[in-house]
Amino acid sequence: QQLQRGAQDDERTREAVREDLINREVVAQAALRAGIGKKRDVQTQLDMTRQEVLVGAYLSDYLHKHAVTDDDVQKEYDRLRAQTGKNEYRARHILVDTEEEAKRLISELQKGGNFEELAKKSSKDEGTRALGGDLDWKVPSSLEKPFADAMVALQKGKFTAVPVRTRFGYHVIKLEDVRPVNFPPVAQVRPQLRERLMRQRVEALVHDLRAKAKVE
């Protein structure tokens, strides 16, 4: 642990570690003589610590045997890049509860109404209402499919002629701009992707173990 923290492997470090271990051992023995180890809360903490060590060791061993390779990372990178697409979009929207209300707003826009002002006045999306419905830059895959499909089909500066329904309600969408996605090179994101894949493997392992276990 000391070496991992940057300490030098020399006699001074080894002597400090030795002294610390001796101090821990004499205090631990005193605790046992005093009966501290028999207290329920202490036993619980010991059990939890033991469980934590076992879990950590098991997962470490599992990931060592099922290591994430550079090829795995490349495949995940390619998958995410394909999922992201080539372009990202900046759009505004007005979210309302009913189709009739959305149609009324579209009618106002067709008559020259200001999209931002109508969004501030009518949208129920608390996160974007004060911004005139501005959703900032988004890739289509991060949005619900009906919304994304309608947004991608628009020309810059245009808004949807019919309401778009999602699980949140009815949207009127305006496309502000489109630009190519600035996707980072694989070398830049390799550590994050490796960590992501390791986390996914652990989650899959735990899910499989729970499926086989009898949980009362």
C-alpha positions as CSV (number, residue, x, y, z in Angstrom):
1,Q,0.0,0.0,0.0
2,Q,2.8,2.4,0.8
3,L,4.5,1.7,-2.5
4,Q,1.2,2.3,-4.3
5,R,1.1,5.7,-2.6
6,G,4.5,6.6,-3.9
7,A,6.7,5.6,-1.0
8,Q,10.3,4.3,-1.7
9,D,11.1,0.7,-1.1
10,D,13.9,1.3,1.4
11,E,14.8,0.5,5.0
12,R,13.1,3.6,6.3
13,T,9.7,2.6,4.7
14,R,10.0,-1.0,5.8
15,E,10.8,0.0,9.4
16,A,7.8,2.4,9.4
17,V,5.5,-0.4,8.1
18,R,6.9,-2.8,10.7
19,E,6.3,-0.4,13.5
20,D,2.7,0.3,12.3
21,L,2.0,-3.5,12.1
22,I,3.3,-4.0,15.6
23,N,1.2,-1.2,17.0
24,R,-1.9,-2.6,15.3
25,E,-1.2,-6.1,16.6
26,V,-0.7,-5.1,20.2
27,V,-3.9,-3.0,20.2
28,A,-5.9,-5.8,18.5
29,Q,-4.7,-8.3,21.1
30,A,-5.7,-5.8,23.9
31,A,-9.1,-5.5,22.2
32,L,-9.6,-9.3,22.2
33,R,-8.5,-9.6,25.9
34,A,-11.1,-6.9,26.7
35,G,-13.8,-8.8,25.0
36,I,-14.4,-6.1,22.3
37,G,-14.5,-8.7,19.6
38,K,-17.6,-10.3,21.2
39,K,-19.7,-7.1,20.9
40,R,-22.5,-7.4,18.4
41,D,-21.7,-4.2,16.5
42,V,-18.0,-5.1,16.3
43,Q,-18.9,-8.6,15.0
44,T,-21.2,-7.1,12.4
45,Q,-18.4,-4.7,11.3
46,L,-15.9,-7.7,11.1
47,D,-18.4,-9.7,9.1
48,M,-19.0,-6.8,6.7
49,T,-15.2,-6.2,6.3
50,R,-14.7,-9.9,5.6
51,Q,-17.5,-9.9,3.0
52,E,-16.0,-6.8,1.4
53,V,-12.6,-8.4,1.1
54,L,-14.1,-11.6,-0.4
55,V,-16.2,-9.6,-2.9
56,G,-13.3,-7.5,-4.0
57,A,-11.0,-10.5,-4.3
58,Y,-13.6,-12.5,-6.3
59,L,-14.3,-9.7,-8.7
60,S,-10.6,-9.0,-9.2
61,D,-10.0,-12.6,-10.0
62,Y,-13.0,-12.7,-12.3
63,L,-11.8,-9.6,-14.2
64,H,-8.3,-11.1,-14.4
65,K,-9.7,-14.3,-16.0
66,H,-12.1,-12.3,-18.3
67,A,-9.9,-9.4,-19.1
68,V,-11.0,-6.6,-21.4
69,T,-8.8,-6.7,-24.5
70,D,-7.9,-3.9,-26.9
71,D,-10.1,-5.6,-29.4
72,D,-13.0,-5.4,-27.0
73,V,-12.4,-1.7,-26.5
74,Q,-12.2,-1.1,-30.3
75,K,-15.5,-2.9,-30.9
76,E,-17.2,-0.8,-28.1
77,Y,-15.7,2.4,-29.6
78,D,-17.0,1.4,-33.1
79,R,-20.4,0.6,-31.7
80,L,-20.7,3.9,-29.8
81,R,-19.5,5.8,-32.8
82,A,-22.1,4.2,-35.1
83,Q,-24.8,4.7,-32.5
84,T,-23.9,8.4,-32.2
85,G,-24.1,9.1,-35.9
86,K,-22.3,11.7,-38.0
87,N,-24.2,14.8,-36.9
88,E,-25.5,16.5,-33.8
89,Y,-28.4,18.9,-33.7
90,R,-29.4,22.0,-31.9
91,A,-33.1,22.3,-31.5
92,R,-35.8,24.0,-29.5
93,H,-39.0,22.6,-28.4
94,I,-42.3,23.5,-26.7
95,L,-43.8,20.7,-24.6
96,V,-47.5,20.7,-23.8
97,D,-50.0,18.2,-22.5
98,T,-52.5,17.9,-25.4
99,E,-52.4,17.6,-29.1
100,E,-54.9,20.5,-29.4
101,E,-52.6,22.8,-27.5
102,A,-49.7,21.8,-29.7
103,K,-51.7,22.5,-32.9
104,R,-52.7,25.9,-31.5
105,L,-49.0,26.8,-31.0
106,I,-48.1,25.6,-34.5
107,S,-50.9,27.8,-35.9
108,E,-49.4,30.8,-34.0
109,L,-46.0,30.0,-35.4
110,Q,-47.3,29.8,-38.9
111,K,-48.7,33.2,-38.5
112,G,-45.3,34.6,-37.5
113,G,-45.2,33.9,-33.8
114,N,-41.8,33.9,-32.0
115,F,-40.8,30.4,-31.1
116,E,-38.7,31.4,-28.1
117,E,-41.4,33.6,-26.6
118,L,-44.1,30.9,-27.1
119,A,-41.8,28.3,-25.4
120,K,-41.2,30.6,-22.4
121,K,-44.9,31.2,-22.1
122,S,-46.4,27.8,-22.8
123,S,-43.8,24.9,-22.4
124,K,-44.1,22.7,-19.4
125,D,-40.5,21.6,-19.7
126,E,-39.0,23.3,-16.6
127,G,-35.5,22.6,-17.8
128,T,-35.7,24.5,-21.1
129,R,-38.7,26.9,-20.7
130,A,-36.6,29.8,-19.4
131,L,-34.2,29.2,-22.3
132,G,-36.9,29.5,-24.9
133,G,-37.0,25.8,-25.3
134,D,-33.3,25.4,-26.2
135,L,-32.1,21.8,-25.9
136,D,-28.5,22.6,-26.7
137,W,-26.5,20.2,-28.9
138,K,-27.8,16.6,-29.0
139,V,-27.2,13.5,-30.9
140,P,-30.4,11.7,-32.1
141,S,-29.7,8.6,-30.1
142,S,-29.9,10.5,-26.9
143,L,-33.5,11.5,-27.6
144,E,-36.8,9.5,-27.8
145,K,-37.1,8.1,-31.3
146,P,-40.3,10.0,-32.4
147,F,-38.6,13.3,-31.3
148,A,-35.3,12.4,-32.9
149,D,-36.9,11.3,-36.2
150,A,-38.9,14.5,-36.4
151,M,-35.9,16.7,-35.6
152,V,-33.6,15.1,-38.1
153,A,-36.2,15.5,-40.9
154,L,-36.4,19.2,-40.4
155,Q,-34.5,21.8,-42.3
156,K,-32.6,24.5,-40.4
157,G,-34.9,27.2,-39.2
158,K,-38.0,25.2,-39.7
159,F,-40.5,23.8,-37.1
160,T,-42.7,20.7,-37.1
161,A,-46.0,21.1,-38.9
162,V,-47.7,18.5,-36.8
163,P,-47.3,17.7,-33.0
164,V,-44.8,15.1,-32.1
165,R,-45.9,12.7,-29.3
166,T,-43.6,11.1,-26.7
167,R,-44.1,9.8,-23.3
168,F,-43.7,13.3,-21.9
169,G,-46.5,14.8,-24.0
170,Y,-46.8,16.7,-27.3
171,H,-43.8,18.6,-28.7
172,V,-43.4,21.4,-31.2
173,I,-39.8,21.2,-32.5
174,K,-37.7,23.8,-34.2
175,L,-34.3,22.9,-35.7
176,E,-31.7,25.7,-35.1
177,D,-28.5,24.1,-36.5
178,V,-26.6,21.0,-37.5
179,R,-22.9,20.2,-37.3
180,P,-20.6,17.1,-37.6
181,V,-20.0,15.2,-34.3
182,N,-16.6,15.8,-32.9
183,F,-16.0,12.2,-31.9
184,P,-12.7,11.8,-29.9
185,P,-10.1,9.3,-31.2
186,V,-10.1,5.9,-29.6
187,A,-6.7,6.4,-27.9
188,Q,-8.2,9.4,-26.0
189,V,-11.1,7.5,-24.5
190,R,-9.6,4.0,-24.2
191,P,-9.3,4.1,-20.4
192,Q,-12.9,5.2,-20.0
193,L,-14.1,2.5,-22.4
194,R,-12.1,-0.1,-20.6
195,E,-13.6,0.9,-17.3
196,R,-17.1,0.9,-18.8
197,L,-16.7,-2.6,-20.2
198,M,-15.3,-3.9,-16.9
199,R,-18.2,-2.4,-15.1
200,Q,-20.6,-4.0,-17.5
201,R,-19.0,-7.4,-17.0
202,V,-19.3,-7.1,-13.2
203,E,-22.9,-6.1,-13.5
204,A,-23.6,-9.1,-15.8
205,L,-21.9,-11.4,-13.4
206,V,-23.8,-10.1,-10.4
207,H,-27.1,-10.4,-12.4
208,D,-26.3,-14.0,-13.3
209,L,-25.4,-14.9,-9.7
210,R,-28.6,-13.3,-8.4
211,A,-30.6,-15.2,-11.0
212,K,-29.2,-18.5,-9.7
213,A,-29.5,-17.6,-6.0
214,K,-32.4,-18.1,-3.7
215,V,-33.2,-14.7,-2.2
216,E,-35.5,-14.9,0.8
